[in-house]
Amino acid sequence: MAKKAPHQEFSLTRRGFVAGSGLAAGGLLAVNNGLSLSALAQDGGAEVTVGMNNEPNTFDPHLAIGRHTETFLGNVYDSLVKTSVDGELIPGLATEWEQVDELTWQFKLREGVTFHNGEPFNADAVKFTFERVLDPATEATTINLVGTIDHVDVVDEYTVNIVTSQPDIVLLVRVSELYGPILPPGYFAEVGAEGIATAPVGTGPFKLTEWAKNERIVLDANPDYWGGPPAVSRVTVRPILEDSTRISALLAGEVDLINVVPYARIPELEGNGDIKVSTVPSPRVFFVAIDPRDVPFEDVRVRQALNYAVDADAIIQSLYLGHATRLATAFDVAAVGFDPSIEPYPYDPDMARQLLTDAGYPDGIDANFYAFTGSIADHSQAAEAIVAYLNEAGIRAQMNMLEFGAFGPVRVGNEAIPLFIYSIGNWSREPALTVSWMMQGDGSLFYQNQQILDLIDQALATFDVEERSAIYSEMQQLLKDDAGFIYLFQADAVFAMRSNIEFEPRPDELFYLYPLSVAGEG
């Protein structure tokens, strides 16, 4: 049995991590797989209500928009590879894997697993899933994140080979929780895309039993889960978009756990003996996308002016109360190859005006700016501050504030132009994924730089971490100089819960309810 590689070096060896079946006597998941899992639930286990600032746009994993949707998927579906709390890639529906050659990865699949409807999980399900996401007819929103996969070969019922079109250091990430949920082909043939979107069937620890949009999502424990049943019998998720209303519901005991706690409310909640607050660092990178396809944003001087115009440090102090870190580019500070010598644009509105003048716009410019409420993190307040700074520097930005459910189709439909605020959480720590997503050329993300795209390809094919870090350093300098985005910061994630709730938020933002339990119950 091969030894598990450290997180940042998982792709550097020719042999992948190999684990045993993952099941010990009695149905408990063995501790050597790296997961921190709850004990088996007793009959009539506790029920928990969660207040969240959002709900998914779909339960179709290939049409998901936003991390808030992806985090719901992880509770209903499983993937070949899972991620532990500390970021290690560990067995999921695959018990072991091996890199056969530069382009081929072989996965041994977990036997005896069934989907929620009783359909068996096997190699055909894996092949069907990835063929669907790669099919242009699906119009998958995740295609750019799994696009290096060329095809899947079925070796036998419980063995598959995934073949990539190029050497890919992050293939294991692409087949993990966010991008690789496995679908049941038989059920899909019965209900189609519309059925899977609202009545999903996965192999995950919870089953979706009710979804009343804008009211509640009910997840019941899967008693046959291969890792053992969850410690709670039911989780009801209530979408509560307003921060104050969500906090009031927690204080009143109407919900047991909430996400996206405003930083200004942390001291108040910490002073309440019935409440626990958990703050975790997040790899989520905030930025403003710029559409450079037309005047005036095709001019690098205009894009640089946008960066000089925004006082991101002041936003961090006033809105985030210091719970954020200023960034020079799209690289978060824990990313592989992060180069601290590349400094952020300073706040200099005079320089911004001078650059606009040099570019031929002494009277400033006009632009639409899109923002939204109700995402996995608060973008609206930062957006309002950014628009105010832009206007002070002669960039007359017209705010278009939408609820996230309405904003998603606008962005995907390439209508959130020329400016919109967004963020992406790079939990893989490989910035090639972040930057390639930000430069996808679709979804209102139209900035592309061929030098940077070439460096992304080089990084994805470079298995030596030191060589890859050197590539990333060069990439960061190009990102800053060409100013394809307004670079902002990464911010902490804050959760609050009743004191009897046992739940540890993850730094990677994956909102897994499987480890959730209630003290003294279950």
ZATOR-754082 format. One record per residue (C-alpha): z, x, y; residue number from 1; residue in one letter. Coordinates in steps of 0.05 Angstrom, whole numbers, always signed. Each point is the difference from the previous one (the first is absolute). Example, Ala and Ser with C-alpha at 12.3 -4.5 7.8 and 13.67 -1.06 7.14 Angstrom:
! ZATOR-754082
LUMVEX:w:u:v:k:r
LUMVEX:+156:+246:-90:1:a
LUMVEX:-13:+27:+69:2:s
//
This chain:
! ZATOR-754082
LUMVEX:w:u:v:k:r
LUMVEX:+0:+0:+0:1:m
LUMVEX:-21:+29:+66:2:a
LUMVEX:+49:+8:+57:3:k
LUMVEX:-4:-46:+60:4:k
LUMVEX:-25:+37:+62:5:a
LUMVEX:+35:-4:+67:6:p
LUMVEX:-27:-54:+47:7:h
LUMVEX:-42:+44:+45:8:q
LUMVEX:-27:+39:-58:9:e
LUMVEX:-15:-57:-49:10:f
LUMVEX:-75:+13:+6:11:s
LUMVEX:+2:+75:-2:12:l
LUMVEX:+6:+9:-75:13:t
LUMVEX:-55:-14:-50:14:r
LUMVEX:+49:-40:-42:15:r
LUMVEX:+29:-64:+30:16:g
LUMVEX:+69:-27:-10:17:f
LUMVEX:+12:-26:-71:18:v
LUMVEX:+56:-47:-18:19:a
LUMVEX:+23:-38:-60:20:g
LUMVEX:-5:-74:-12:21:s
LUMVEX:+51:-13:+55:22:g
LUMVEX:+39:-51:-43:23:l
LUMVEX:+65:+14:-35:24:a
LUMVEX:+37:-44:-49:25:a
LUMVEX:+20:-66:+29:26:g
LUMVEX:-59:-3:+49:27:g
LUMVEX:+29:+43:+55:28:l
LUMVEX:-47:+48:+35:29:l
LUMVEX:+18:+72:-18:30:a
LUMVEX:+29:+41:+57:31:v
LUMVEX:-49:+57:-11:32:n
LUMVEX:-56:-38:+34:33:n
LUMVEX:+33:+11:+68:34:g
LUMVEX:+8:-73:+20:35:l
LUMVEX:+66:-27:+25:36:s
LUMVEX:+1:-69:-33:37:l
LUMVEX:+49:-56:-4:38:s
LUMVEX:+38:-21:-61:39:a
LUMVEX:-24:-59:-40:40:l
LUMVEX:+10:-67:+33:41:a
LUMVEX:+47:-50:-33:42:q
LUMVEX:-19:-73:-10:43:d
LUMVEX:+5:-36:+67:44:g
LUMVEX:-3:+65:+39:45:g
LUMVEX:+9:+1:+75:46:a
LUMVEX:-51:-28:+48:47:e
LUMVEX:-16:+37:+64:48:v
LUMVEX:-34:-23:+64:49:t
LUMVEX:-39:+51:+41:50:v
LUMVEX:-21:-10:+73:51:g
LUMVEX:-63:+39:+17:52:m
LUMVEX:-40:+5:+63:53:n
LUMVEX:-64:-14:-37:54:n
LUMVEX:-33:-28:-63:55:e
LUMVEX:-60:+24:-39:56:p
LUMVEX:-70:-19:+18:57:n
LUMVEX:-18:-5:-74:58:t
LUMVEX:+24:+19:-69:59:f
LUMVEX:-69:+28:-17:60:d
LUMVEX:+15:+75:+1:61:p
LUMVEX:-72:+16:+17:62:h
LUMVEX:-2:-43:+63:63:l
LUMVEX:+69:+20:+27:64:a
LUMVEX:+6:+12:+75:65:i
LUMVEX:+60:+40:+23:66:g
LUMVEX:+59:+34:-33:67:r
LUMVEX:+41:-64:+3:68:h
LUMVEX:-48:-32:-49:69:t
LUMVEX:-3:+62:-45:70:e
LUMVEX:+76:+0:-5:71:t
LUMVEX:+1:-71:-28:72:f
LUMVEX:-53:+19:-51:73:l
LUMVEX:+44:+54:-30:74:g
LUMVEX:+51:-52:-23:75:n
LUMVEX:-51:-42:-38:76:v
LUMVEX:-49:+53:-25:77:y
LUMVEX:+8:+68:-34:78:d
LUMVEX:-44:+61:+6:79:s
LUMVEX:-15:+58:-46:80:l
LUMVEX:+45:+46:+40:81:v
LUMVEX:+63:-16:+39:82:k
LUMVEX:+38:+37:+54:83:t
LUMVEX:+74:+16:-3:84:s
LUMVEX:+46:-7:+60:85:v
LUMVEX:-5:+74:+13:86:d
LUMVEX:-76:-1:-2:87:g
LUMVEX:-14:+26:-70:88:e
LUMVEX:-58:-31:-39:89:l
LUMVEX:+27:-29:-65:90:i
LUMVEX:-25:-43:-58:91:p
LUMVEX:-17:-72:+12:92:g
LUMVEX:-50:-36:-44:93:l
LUMVEX:-23:+70:-20:94:a
LUMVEX:+52:+39:-40:95:t
LUMVEX:-35:+66:+9:96:e
LUMVEX:-62:+31:+30:97:w
LUMVEX:-40:+64:-3:98:e
LUMVEX:-53:+30:+45:99:q
LUMVEX:-55:+15:-51:100:v
LUMVEX:-46:+34:+49:101:d
LUMVEX:-12:+1:+75:102:e
LUMVEX:-28:-71:-1:103:l
LUMVEX:+34:-33:-59:104:t
LUMVEX:+71:-26:-8:105:w
LUMVEX:+23:-30:-66:106:q
LUMVEX:+55:-52:-1:107:f
LUMVEX:+40:-23:-61:108:k
LUMVEX:+20:-72:+11:109:l
LUMVEX:+65:-35:-15:110:r
LUMVEX:-5:-43:-62:111:e
LUMVEX:+30:-69:-11:112:g
LUMVEX:-4:-20:+74:113:v
LUMVEX:-24:-70:+17:114:t
LUMVEX:-20:-34:+65:115:f
LUMVEX:+42:-58:+25:116:h
LUMVEX:-47:-49:-35:117:n
LUMVEX:+7:+36:-67:118:g
LUMVEX:-67:+36:+4:119:e
LUMVEX:+5:+70:-29:120:p
LUMVEX:-4:+61:+45:121:f
LUMVEX:-49:+52:-26:122:n
LUMVEX:-56:+48:+19:123:a
LUMVEX:-48:-58:+13:124:d
LUMVEX:+46:-25:+56:125:a
LUMVEX:+0:+69:+32:126:v
LUMVEX:-76:+5:-3:127:k
LUMVEX:-9:-70:+27:128:f
LUMVEX:+47:+12:+58:129:t
LUMVEX:-33:+63:+26:130:f
LUMVEX:-70:-26:-12:131:e
LUMVEX:+17:-61:+42:132:r
LUMVEX:+28:+40:+59:133:v
LUMVEX:-61:+46:-2:134:l
LUMVEX:-50:-57:-3:135:d
LUMVEX:-31:-9:+70:136:p
LUMVEX:-1:-75:-12:137:a
LUMVEX:+77:-1:+1:138:t
LUMVEX:-1:+28:+71:139:e
LUMVEX:+67:+31:-15:140:a
LUMVEX:+44:+19:+59:141:t
LUMVEX:+27:+58:-43:142:t
LUMVEX:-68:+30:-19:143:i
LUMVEX:+8:+60:+46:144:n
LUMVEX:+66:+17:-34:145:l
LUMVEX:-27:+1:-71:146:v
LUMVEX:-72:+17:+16:147:g
LUMVEX:+1:+68:-34:148:t
LUMVEX:+5:-36:-67:149:i
LUMVEX:-69:-1:-32:150:d
LUMVEX:+13:-38:-64:151:h
LUMVEX:+50:-15:-55:152:v
LUMVEX:-14:+13:-74:153:d
LUMVEX:+38:-35:-55:154:v
LUMVEX:+19:+51:-53:155:v
LUMVEX:+39:-49:-43:156:d
LUMVEX:+44:-61:+11:157:e
LUMVEX:+55:+41:+33:158:y
LUMVEX:-38:+60:+29:159:t
LUMVEX:-46:+3:+60:160:v
LUMVEX:-36:+56:+37:161:n
LUMVEX:-6:-8:+75:162:i
LUMVEX:-58:+42:+26:163:v
LUMVEX:-6:+19:+73:164:t
LUMVEX:-62:+17:+39:165:s
LUMVEX:+33:+63:+27:166:q
LUMVEX:+63:+41:-14:167:p
LUMVEX:+57:-41:+27:168:d
LUMVEX:+71:+25:+9:169:i
LUMVEX:+26:-71:+14:170:v
LUMVEX:-31:-38:-57:171:l
LUMVEX:+70:-16:-27:172:l
LUMVEX:+18:-30:+68:173:v
LUMVEX:-63:-42:+0:174:r
LUMVEX:+20:-33:-67:175:v
LUMVEX:+72:-11:+21:176:s
LUMVEX:+36:-60:+31:177:e
LUMVEX:-37:-13:+65:178:l
LUMVEX:-71:+8:-23:179:y
LUMVEX:+1:-7:-76:180:g
LUMVEX:+32:-67:-21:181:p
LUMVEX:-30:-20:-67:182:i
LUMVEX:-31:-70:-8:183:l
LUMVEX:-7:-42:-63:184:p
LUMVEX:-74:-8:-14:185:p
LUMVEX:+7:-63:-42:186:g
LUMVEX:+40:-37:+52:187:y
LUMVEX:-46:+24:+55:188:f
LUMVEX:-60:-28:-38:189:a
LUMVEX:+35:-68:-1:190:e
LUMVEX:+24:-5:+73:191:v
LUMVEX:-44:+49:+38:192:g
LUMVEX:+16:+34:+66:193:a
LUMVEX:+28:-62:+33:194:e
LUMVEX:+48:-12:-58:195:g
LUMVEX:+26:+72:-2:196:i
LUMVEX:+12:-2:+75:197:a
LUMVEX:+51:-56:-2:198:t
LUMVEX:+23:-2:-73:199:a
LUMVEX:+2:+72:-23:200:p
LUMVEX:+14:+23:-70:201:v
LUMVEX:+24:+72:-9:202:g
LUMVEX:+45:+40:-46:203:t
LUMVEX:+53:+12:+54:204:g
LUMVEX:+75:-15:+0:205:p
LUMVEX:-9:-66:+38:206:f
LUMVEX:-45:-60:-6:207:k
LUMVEX:-25:-39:+60:208:l
LUMVEX:+22:-71:-14:209:t
LUMVEX:-8:-31:+70:210:e
LUMVEX:-35:+17:+65:211:w
LUMVEX:+8:-49:+57:212:a
LUMVEX:-35:+38:+55:213:k
LUMVEX:+42:+12:+62:214:n
LUMVEX:+61:-27:-37:215:e
LUMVEX:+18:+37:-63:216:r
LUMVEX:-23:+43:-58:217:i
LUMVEX:+39:-8:-65:218:v
LUMVEX:+1:+57:-50:219:l
LUMVEX:+33:-12:-67:220:d
LUMVEX:+22:+55:-46:221:a
LUMVEX:-47:+20:-56:222:n
LUMVEX:+47:+0:-61:223:p
LUMVEX:-51:+38:-41:224:d
LUMVEX:-11:+56:+49:225:y
LUMVEX:-12:+66:-37:226:w
LUMVEX:+54:+34:+40:227:g
LUMVEX:+52:-54:-13:228:g
LUMVEX:+11:-64:+39:229:p
LUMVEX:+20:+5:+74:230:p
LUMVEX:+73:-6:+18:231:a
LUMVEX:-13:-63:+42:232:v
LUMVEX:-31:-63:-28:233:s
LUMVEX:-36:-22:+63:234:r
LUMVEX:-19:+28:+67:235:v
LUMVEX:-21:-48:+55:236:t
LUMVEX:-36:+33:+58:237:v
LUMVEX:+0:-37:+66:238:r
LUMVEX:-50:+23:+53:239:p
LUMVEX:+39:+2:+66:240:i
LUMVEX:-43:+31:+53:241:l
LUMVEX:+49:+2:+58:242:e
LUMVEX:+49:+58:-2:243:d
LUMVEX:+58:-39:+31:244:s
LUMVEX:-10:-59:-48:245:t
LUMVEX:-2:+46:-60:246:r
LUMVEX:+65:+34:+22:247:i
LUMVEX:+33:-67:+13:248:s
LUMVEX:-19:-23:-70:249:a
LUMVEX:+33:+62:-29:250:l
LUMVEX:+63:-9:+42:251:l
LUMVEX:+4:-73:-20:252:a
LUMVEX:-6:+17:-74:253:g
LUMVEX:-67:-37:-6:254:e
LUMVEX:-33:+64:-25:255:v
LUMVEX:+29:+60:-36:256:d
LUMVEX:-48:+55:+22:257:l
LUMVEX:-47:+11:+58:258:i
LUMVEX:-51:+52:+21:259:n
LUMVEX:-24:+26:+67:260:v
LUMVEX:+66:+0:+37:261:v
LUMVEX:-9:+15:+75:262:p
LUMVEX:+31:+66:+17:263:y
LUMVEX:+40:-31:+57:264:a
LUMVEX:+36:-45:-51:265:r
LUMVEX:+23:+56:-46:266:i
LUMVEX:+69:+12:+33:267:p
LUMVEX:+16:-74:+0:268:e
LUMVEX:-17:-8:-74:269:l
LUMVEX:+37:+64:-19:270:e
LUMVEX:+62:-29:+33:271:g
LUMVEX:-1:-61:-45:272:n
LUMVEX:+41:+10:-62:273:g
LUMVEX:-42:-49:-40:274:d
LUMVEX:-65:+37:+14:275:i
LUMVEX:-29:+67:-23:276:k
LUMVEX:-55:+35:+39:277:v
LUMVEX:-47:+50:-33:278:s
LUMVEX:-45:+44:+41:279:t
LUMVEX:-52:+42:-36:280:v
LUMVEX:-51:+50:+26:281:p
LUMVEX:-71:-27:-7:282:s
LUMVEX:-66:+38:-6:283:p
LUMVEX:-33:-57:+40:284:r
LUMVEX:-45:+30:+54:285:v
LUMVEX:-14:-42:+62:286:f
LUMVEX:-65:+8:+39:287:f
LUMVEX:-50:-36:+43:288:v
LUMVEX:-70:-2:-29:289:a
LUMVEX:-58:+14:+47:290:i
LUMVEX:-72:-23:-12:291:d
LUMVEX:-44:+58:+21:292:p
LUMVEX:-67:-32:-16:293:r
LUMVEX:-15:-20:+71:294:d
LUMVEX:+15:+19:+72:295:v
LUMVEX:+49:+21:+26:296:p
LUMVEX:+37:+19:-63:297:f
LUMVEX:-55:+44:-29:298:e
LUMVEX:+23:+52:+51:299:d
LUMVEX:+57:+44:-26:300:v
LUMVEX:+26:+6:+71:301:r
LUMVEX:+13:-75:+3:302:v
LUMVEX:+35:+2:-68:303:r
LUMVEX:+43:+58:+23:304:q
LUMVEX:+16:-39:+64:305:a
LUMVEX:+27:-56:-43:306:l
LUMVEX:+48:+48:-33:307:n
LUMVEX:+24:+31:+65:308:y
LUMVEX:+11:-70:+29:309:a
LUMVEX:+53:-22:-50:310:v
LUMVEX:+73:+23:+4:311:d
LUMVEX:+16:-5:-74:312:a
LUMVEX:+66:+37:+9:313:d
LUMVEX:+24:-52:+49:314:a
LUMVEX:-20:-55:-49:315:i
LUMVEX:+40:+34:-55:316:i
LUMVEX:+62:+3:+44:317:q
LUMVEX:-4:-69:+32:318:s
LUMVEX:-27:-43:-57:319:l
LUMVEX:+19:+39:-62:320:y
LUMVEX:+66:+28:+27:321:l
LUMVEX:-19:+68:-29:322:g
LUMVEX:-15:-27:-70:323:h
LUMVEX:-70:+30:+1:324:a
LUMVEX:-33:+68:+1:325:t
LUMVEX:-57:+19:+47:326:r
LUMVEX:-64:+22:-35:327:l
LUMVEX:-58:+42:+23:328:a
LUMVEX:-50:-30:-50:329:t
LUMVEX:-2:-46:-60:330:a
LUMVEX:+43:+47:-42:331:f
LUMVEX:+73:-21:-10:332:d
LUMVEX:+51:+57:+0:333:v
LUMVEX:+11:-1:-75:334:a
LUMVEX:-75:+1:-17:335:a
LUMVEX:-28:+58:-39:336:v
LUMVEX:-28:+51:+49:337:g
LUMVEX:+35:-29:+62:338:f
LUMVEX:-9:+51:+56:339:d
LUMVEX:+56:-3:+52:340:p
LUMVEX:-37:+50:+44:341:s
LUMVEX:-50:-55:+20:342:i
LUMVEX:+36:-36:+56:343:e
LUMVEX:-10:-72:+23:344:p
LUMVEX:-38:-17:+63:345:y
LUMVEX:+50:+1:+58:346:p
LUMVEX:+7:-61:+45:347:y
LUMVEX:-44:+17:+60:348:d
LUMVEX:-31:-60:+35:349:p
LUMVEX:-30:+45:+53:350:d
LUMVEX:-37:+39:-54:351:m
LUMVEX:-23:-67:-30:352:a
LUMVEX:-29:-22:+67:353:r
LUMVEX:-34:+68:+9:354:q
LUMVEX:-32:-3:-68:355:l
LUMVEX:-26:-70:+14:356:l
LUMVEX:-29:+26:+65:357:t
LUMVEX:-32:+60:-35:358:d
LUMVEX:-31:-48:-50:359:a
LUMVEX:-31:-41:+57:360:g
LUMVEX:+53:-55:+7:361:y
LUMVEX:+37:+14:+65:362:p
LUMVEX:+17:-74:+6:363:d
LUMVEX:+27:-5:-71:364:g
LUMVEX:-24:-40:-59:365:i
LUMVEX:+11:-69:-32:366:d
LUMVEX:+15:-13:-73:367:a
LUMVEX:+27:-52:-47:368:n
LUMVEX:+64:+19:-37:369:f
LUMVEX:+22:-36:-63:370:y
LUMVEX:+71:-3:-27:371:a
LUMVEX:+40:-46:-46:372:f
LUMVEX:+68:-26:-20:373:t
LUMVEX:+29:-11:-70:374:g
LUMVEX:-20:+64:-36:375:s
LUMVEX:+43:+45:-44:376:i
LUMVEX:+20:+35:+64:377:a
LUMVEX:+3:-22:+73:378:d
LUMVEX:-64:+19:+37:379:h
LUMVEX:+2:-51:+55:380:s
LUMVEX:+52:+31:+46:381:q
LUMVEX:-31:+69:-5:382:a
LUMVEX:-68:-31:+14:383:a
LUMVEX:+25:-34:+63:384:e
LUMVEX:+28:+66:+26:385:a
LUMVEX:-64:+38:-18:386:i
LUMVEX:-43:-51:+37:387:v
LUMVEX:+45:+8:+62:388:a
LUMVEX:-8:+76:-2:389:y
LUMVEX:-75:-5:-9:390:l
LUMVEX:-6:-46:+60:391:n
LUMVEX:+41:+48:+44:392:e
LUMVEX:-50:+55:-17:393:a
LUMVEX:-62:-41:+18:394:g
LUMVEX:-15:-26:-70:395:i
LUMVEX:+1:-75:+10:396:r
LUMVEX:+18:-24:-69:397:a
LUMVEX:-1:-75:-13:398:q
LUMVEX:+53:-18:-51:399:m
LUMVEX:-19:-45:-59:400:n
LUMVEX:+64:-14:-38:401:m
LUMVEX:-8:-36:-67:402:l
LUMVEX:+44:-18:-58:403:e
LUMVEX:-14:+48:-57:404:f
LUMVEX:-30:-54:-45:405:g
LUMVEX:-52:-12:+54:406:a
LUMVEX:-8:+73:+19:407:f
LUMVEX:-17:+23:-71:408:g
LUMVEX:-67:-36:-5:409:p
LUMVEX:-17:+22:+71:410:v
LUMVEX:+11:+73:-18:411:r
LUMVEX:-35:-5:-68:412:v
LUMVEX:-57:-38:+35:413:g
LUMVEX:-10:+60:+46:414:n
LUMVEX:+20:-40:+62:415:e
LUMVEX:+63:+37:+21:416:a
LUMVEX:-38:+46:+47:417:i
LUMVEX:+0:+44:+38:418:p
LUMVEX:+76:+11:-3:419:l
LUMVEX:+54:-26:-47:420:f
LUMVEX:+68:+24:-21:421:i
LUMVEX:+14:+11:-74:422:y
LUMVEX:+39:+42:-49:423:s
LUMVEX:-6:+27:-70:424:i
LUMVEX:+55:+24:-47:425:g
LUMVEX:-20:+62:-38:426:n
LUMVEX:+50:-2:-56:427:w
LUMVEX:-43:+49:-42:428:s
LUMVEX:+13:+55:+51:429:r
LUMVEX:-72:+21:-7:430:e
LUMVEX:-30:-10:+70:431:p
LUMVEX:-72:+0:-27:432:a
LUMVEX:+14:-72:-21:433:l
LUMVEX:+25:-19:+69:434:t
LUMVEX:-56:+32:+39:435:v
LUMVEX:-55:-25:-46:436:s
LUMVEX:+27:-70:+7:437:w
LUMVEX:+3:+6:+76:438:m
LUMVEX:-73:+25:+0:439:m
LUMVEX:-28:-51:-49:440:q
LUMVEX:-54:-24:+47:441:g
LUMVEX:+18:-73:-12:442:d
LUMVEX:+57:-47:+13:443:g
LUMVEX:-5:+14:+75:444:s
LUMVEX:+14:+74:-15:445:l
LUMVEX:-64:+32:+24:446:f
LUMVEX:+21:+70:+22:447:y
LUMVEX:-31:+52:-45:448:q
LUMVEX:-7:+75:+6:449:n
LUMVEX:-44:+35:-51:450:q
LUMVEX:+40:+65:+3:451:q
LUMVEX:+63:-38:-16:452:i
LUMVEX:-33:-40:-55:453:l
LUMVEX:-24:+65:-31:454:d
LUMVEX:+71:+28:+3:455:l
LUMVEX:+26:-63:-35:456:i
LUMVEX:-49:+12:-57:457:d
LUMVEX:+23:+72:-4:458:q
LUMVEX:+73:-18:+0:459:a
LUMVEX:-9:-53:-55:460:l
LUMVEX:-33:+52:-44:461:a
LUMVEX:+50:+56:+14:462:t
LUMVEX:+56:+2:-52:463:f
LUMVEX:+37:+60:+29:464:d
LUMVEX:+51:-28:+50:465:v
LUMVEX:-2:+62:+46:466:e
LUMVEX:-76:-1:+5:467:e
LUMVEX:+3:-75:+12:468:r
LUMVEX:+52:+9:+55:469:s
LUMVEX:-46:+48:+37:470:a
LUMVEX:-55:-52:-3:471:i
LUMVEX:+48:-52:+27:472:y
LUMVEX:+20:+45:+58:473:s
LUMVEX:-72:+6:+22:474:e
LUMVEX:-8:-75:-8:475:m
LUMVEX:+59:-14:+46:476:q
LUMVEX:-28:+43:+56:477:q
LUMVEX:-67:-37:-4:478:l
LUMVEX:+35:-67:-1:479:l
LUMVEX:+38:+17:+63:480:k
LUMVEX:-58:+32:+38:481:d
LUMVEX:-50:-55:-14:482:d
LUMVEX:+52:-54:+15:483:a
LUMVEX:-30:-54:-45:484:g
LUMVEX:+65:-39:+7:485:f
LUMVEX:+59:-6:+47:486:i
LUMVEX:+52:+35:-42:487:y
LUMVEX:+70:-28:+5:488:l
LUMVEX:+59:+9:-48:489:f
LUMVEX:+32:-16:-67:490:q
LUMVEX:+59:-47:+0:491:a
LUMVEX:+60:-14:-44:492:d
LUMVEX:+4:-64:-41:493:a
LUMVEX:+64:-41:+6:494:v
LUMVEX:+27:-52:-49:495:f
LUMVEX:+63:-42:+2:496:a
LUMVEX:+34:-38:-57:497:m
LUMVEX:+63:-37:-20:498:r
LUMVEX:+54:+48:-24:499:s
LUMVEX:-5:-23:-72:500:n
LUMVEX:-74:+15:-6:501:i
LUMVEX:-18:+64:-37:502:e
LUMVEX:-67:+23:+26:503:f
LUMVEX:-25:+68:+22:504:e
LUMVEX:-61:-3:+46:505:p
LUMVEX:-53:+52:-18:506:r
LUMVEX:-27:+51:+50:507:p
LUMVEX:-70:-17:-25:508:d
LUMVEX:+6:-73:+24:509:e
LUMVEX:-13:-27:-70:510:l
LUMVEX:+44:-63:+1:511:f
LUMVEX:+17:-2:-74:512:y
LUMVEX:+48:-55:-20:513:l
LUMVEX:+10:+24:-71:514:y
LUMVEX:+61:+43:+16:515:p
LUMVEX:+30:-56:+42:516:l
LUMVEX:+67:-26:-24:517:s
LUMVEX:+62:-36:+23:518:v
LUMVEX:+67:+35:-7:519:a
LUMVEX:+43:-32:-53:520:g
LUMVEX:-57:-40:-30:521:e
LUMVEX:-53:+12:-52:522:g
//
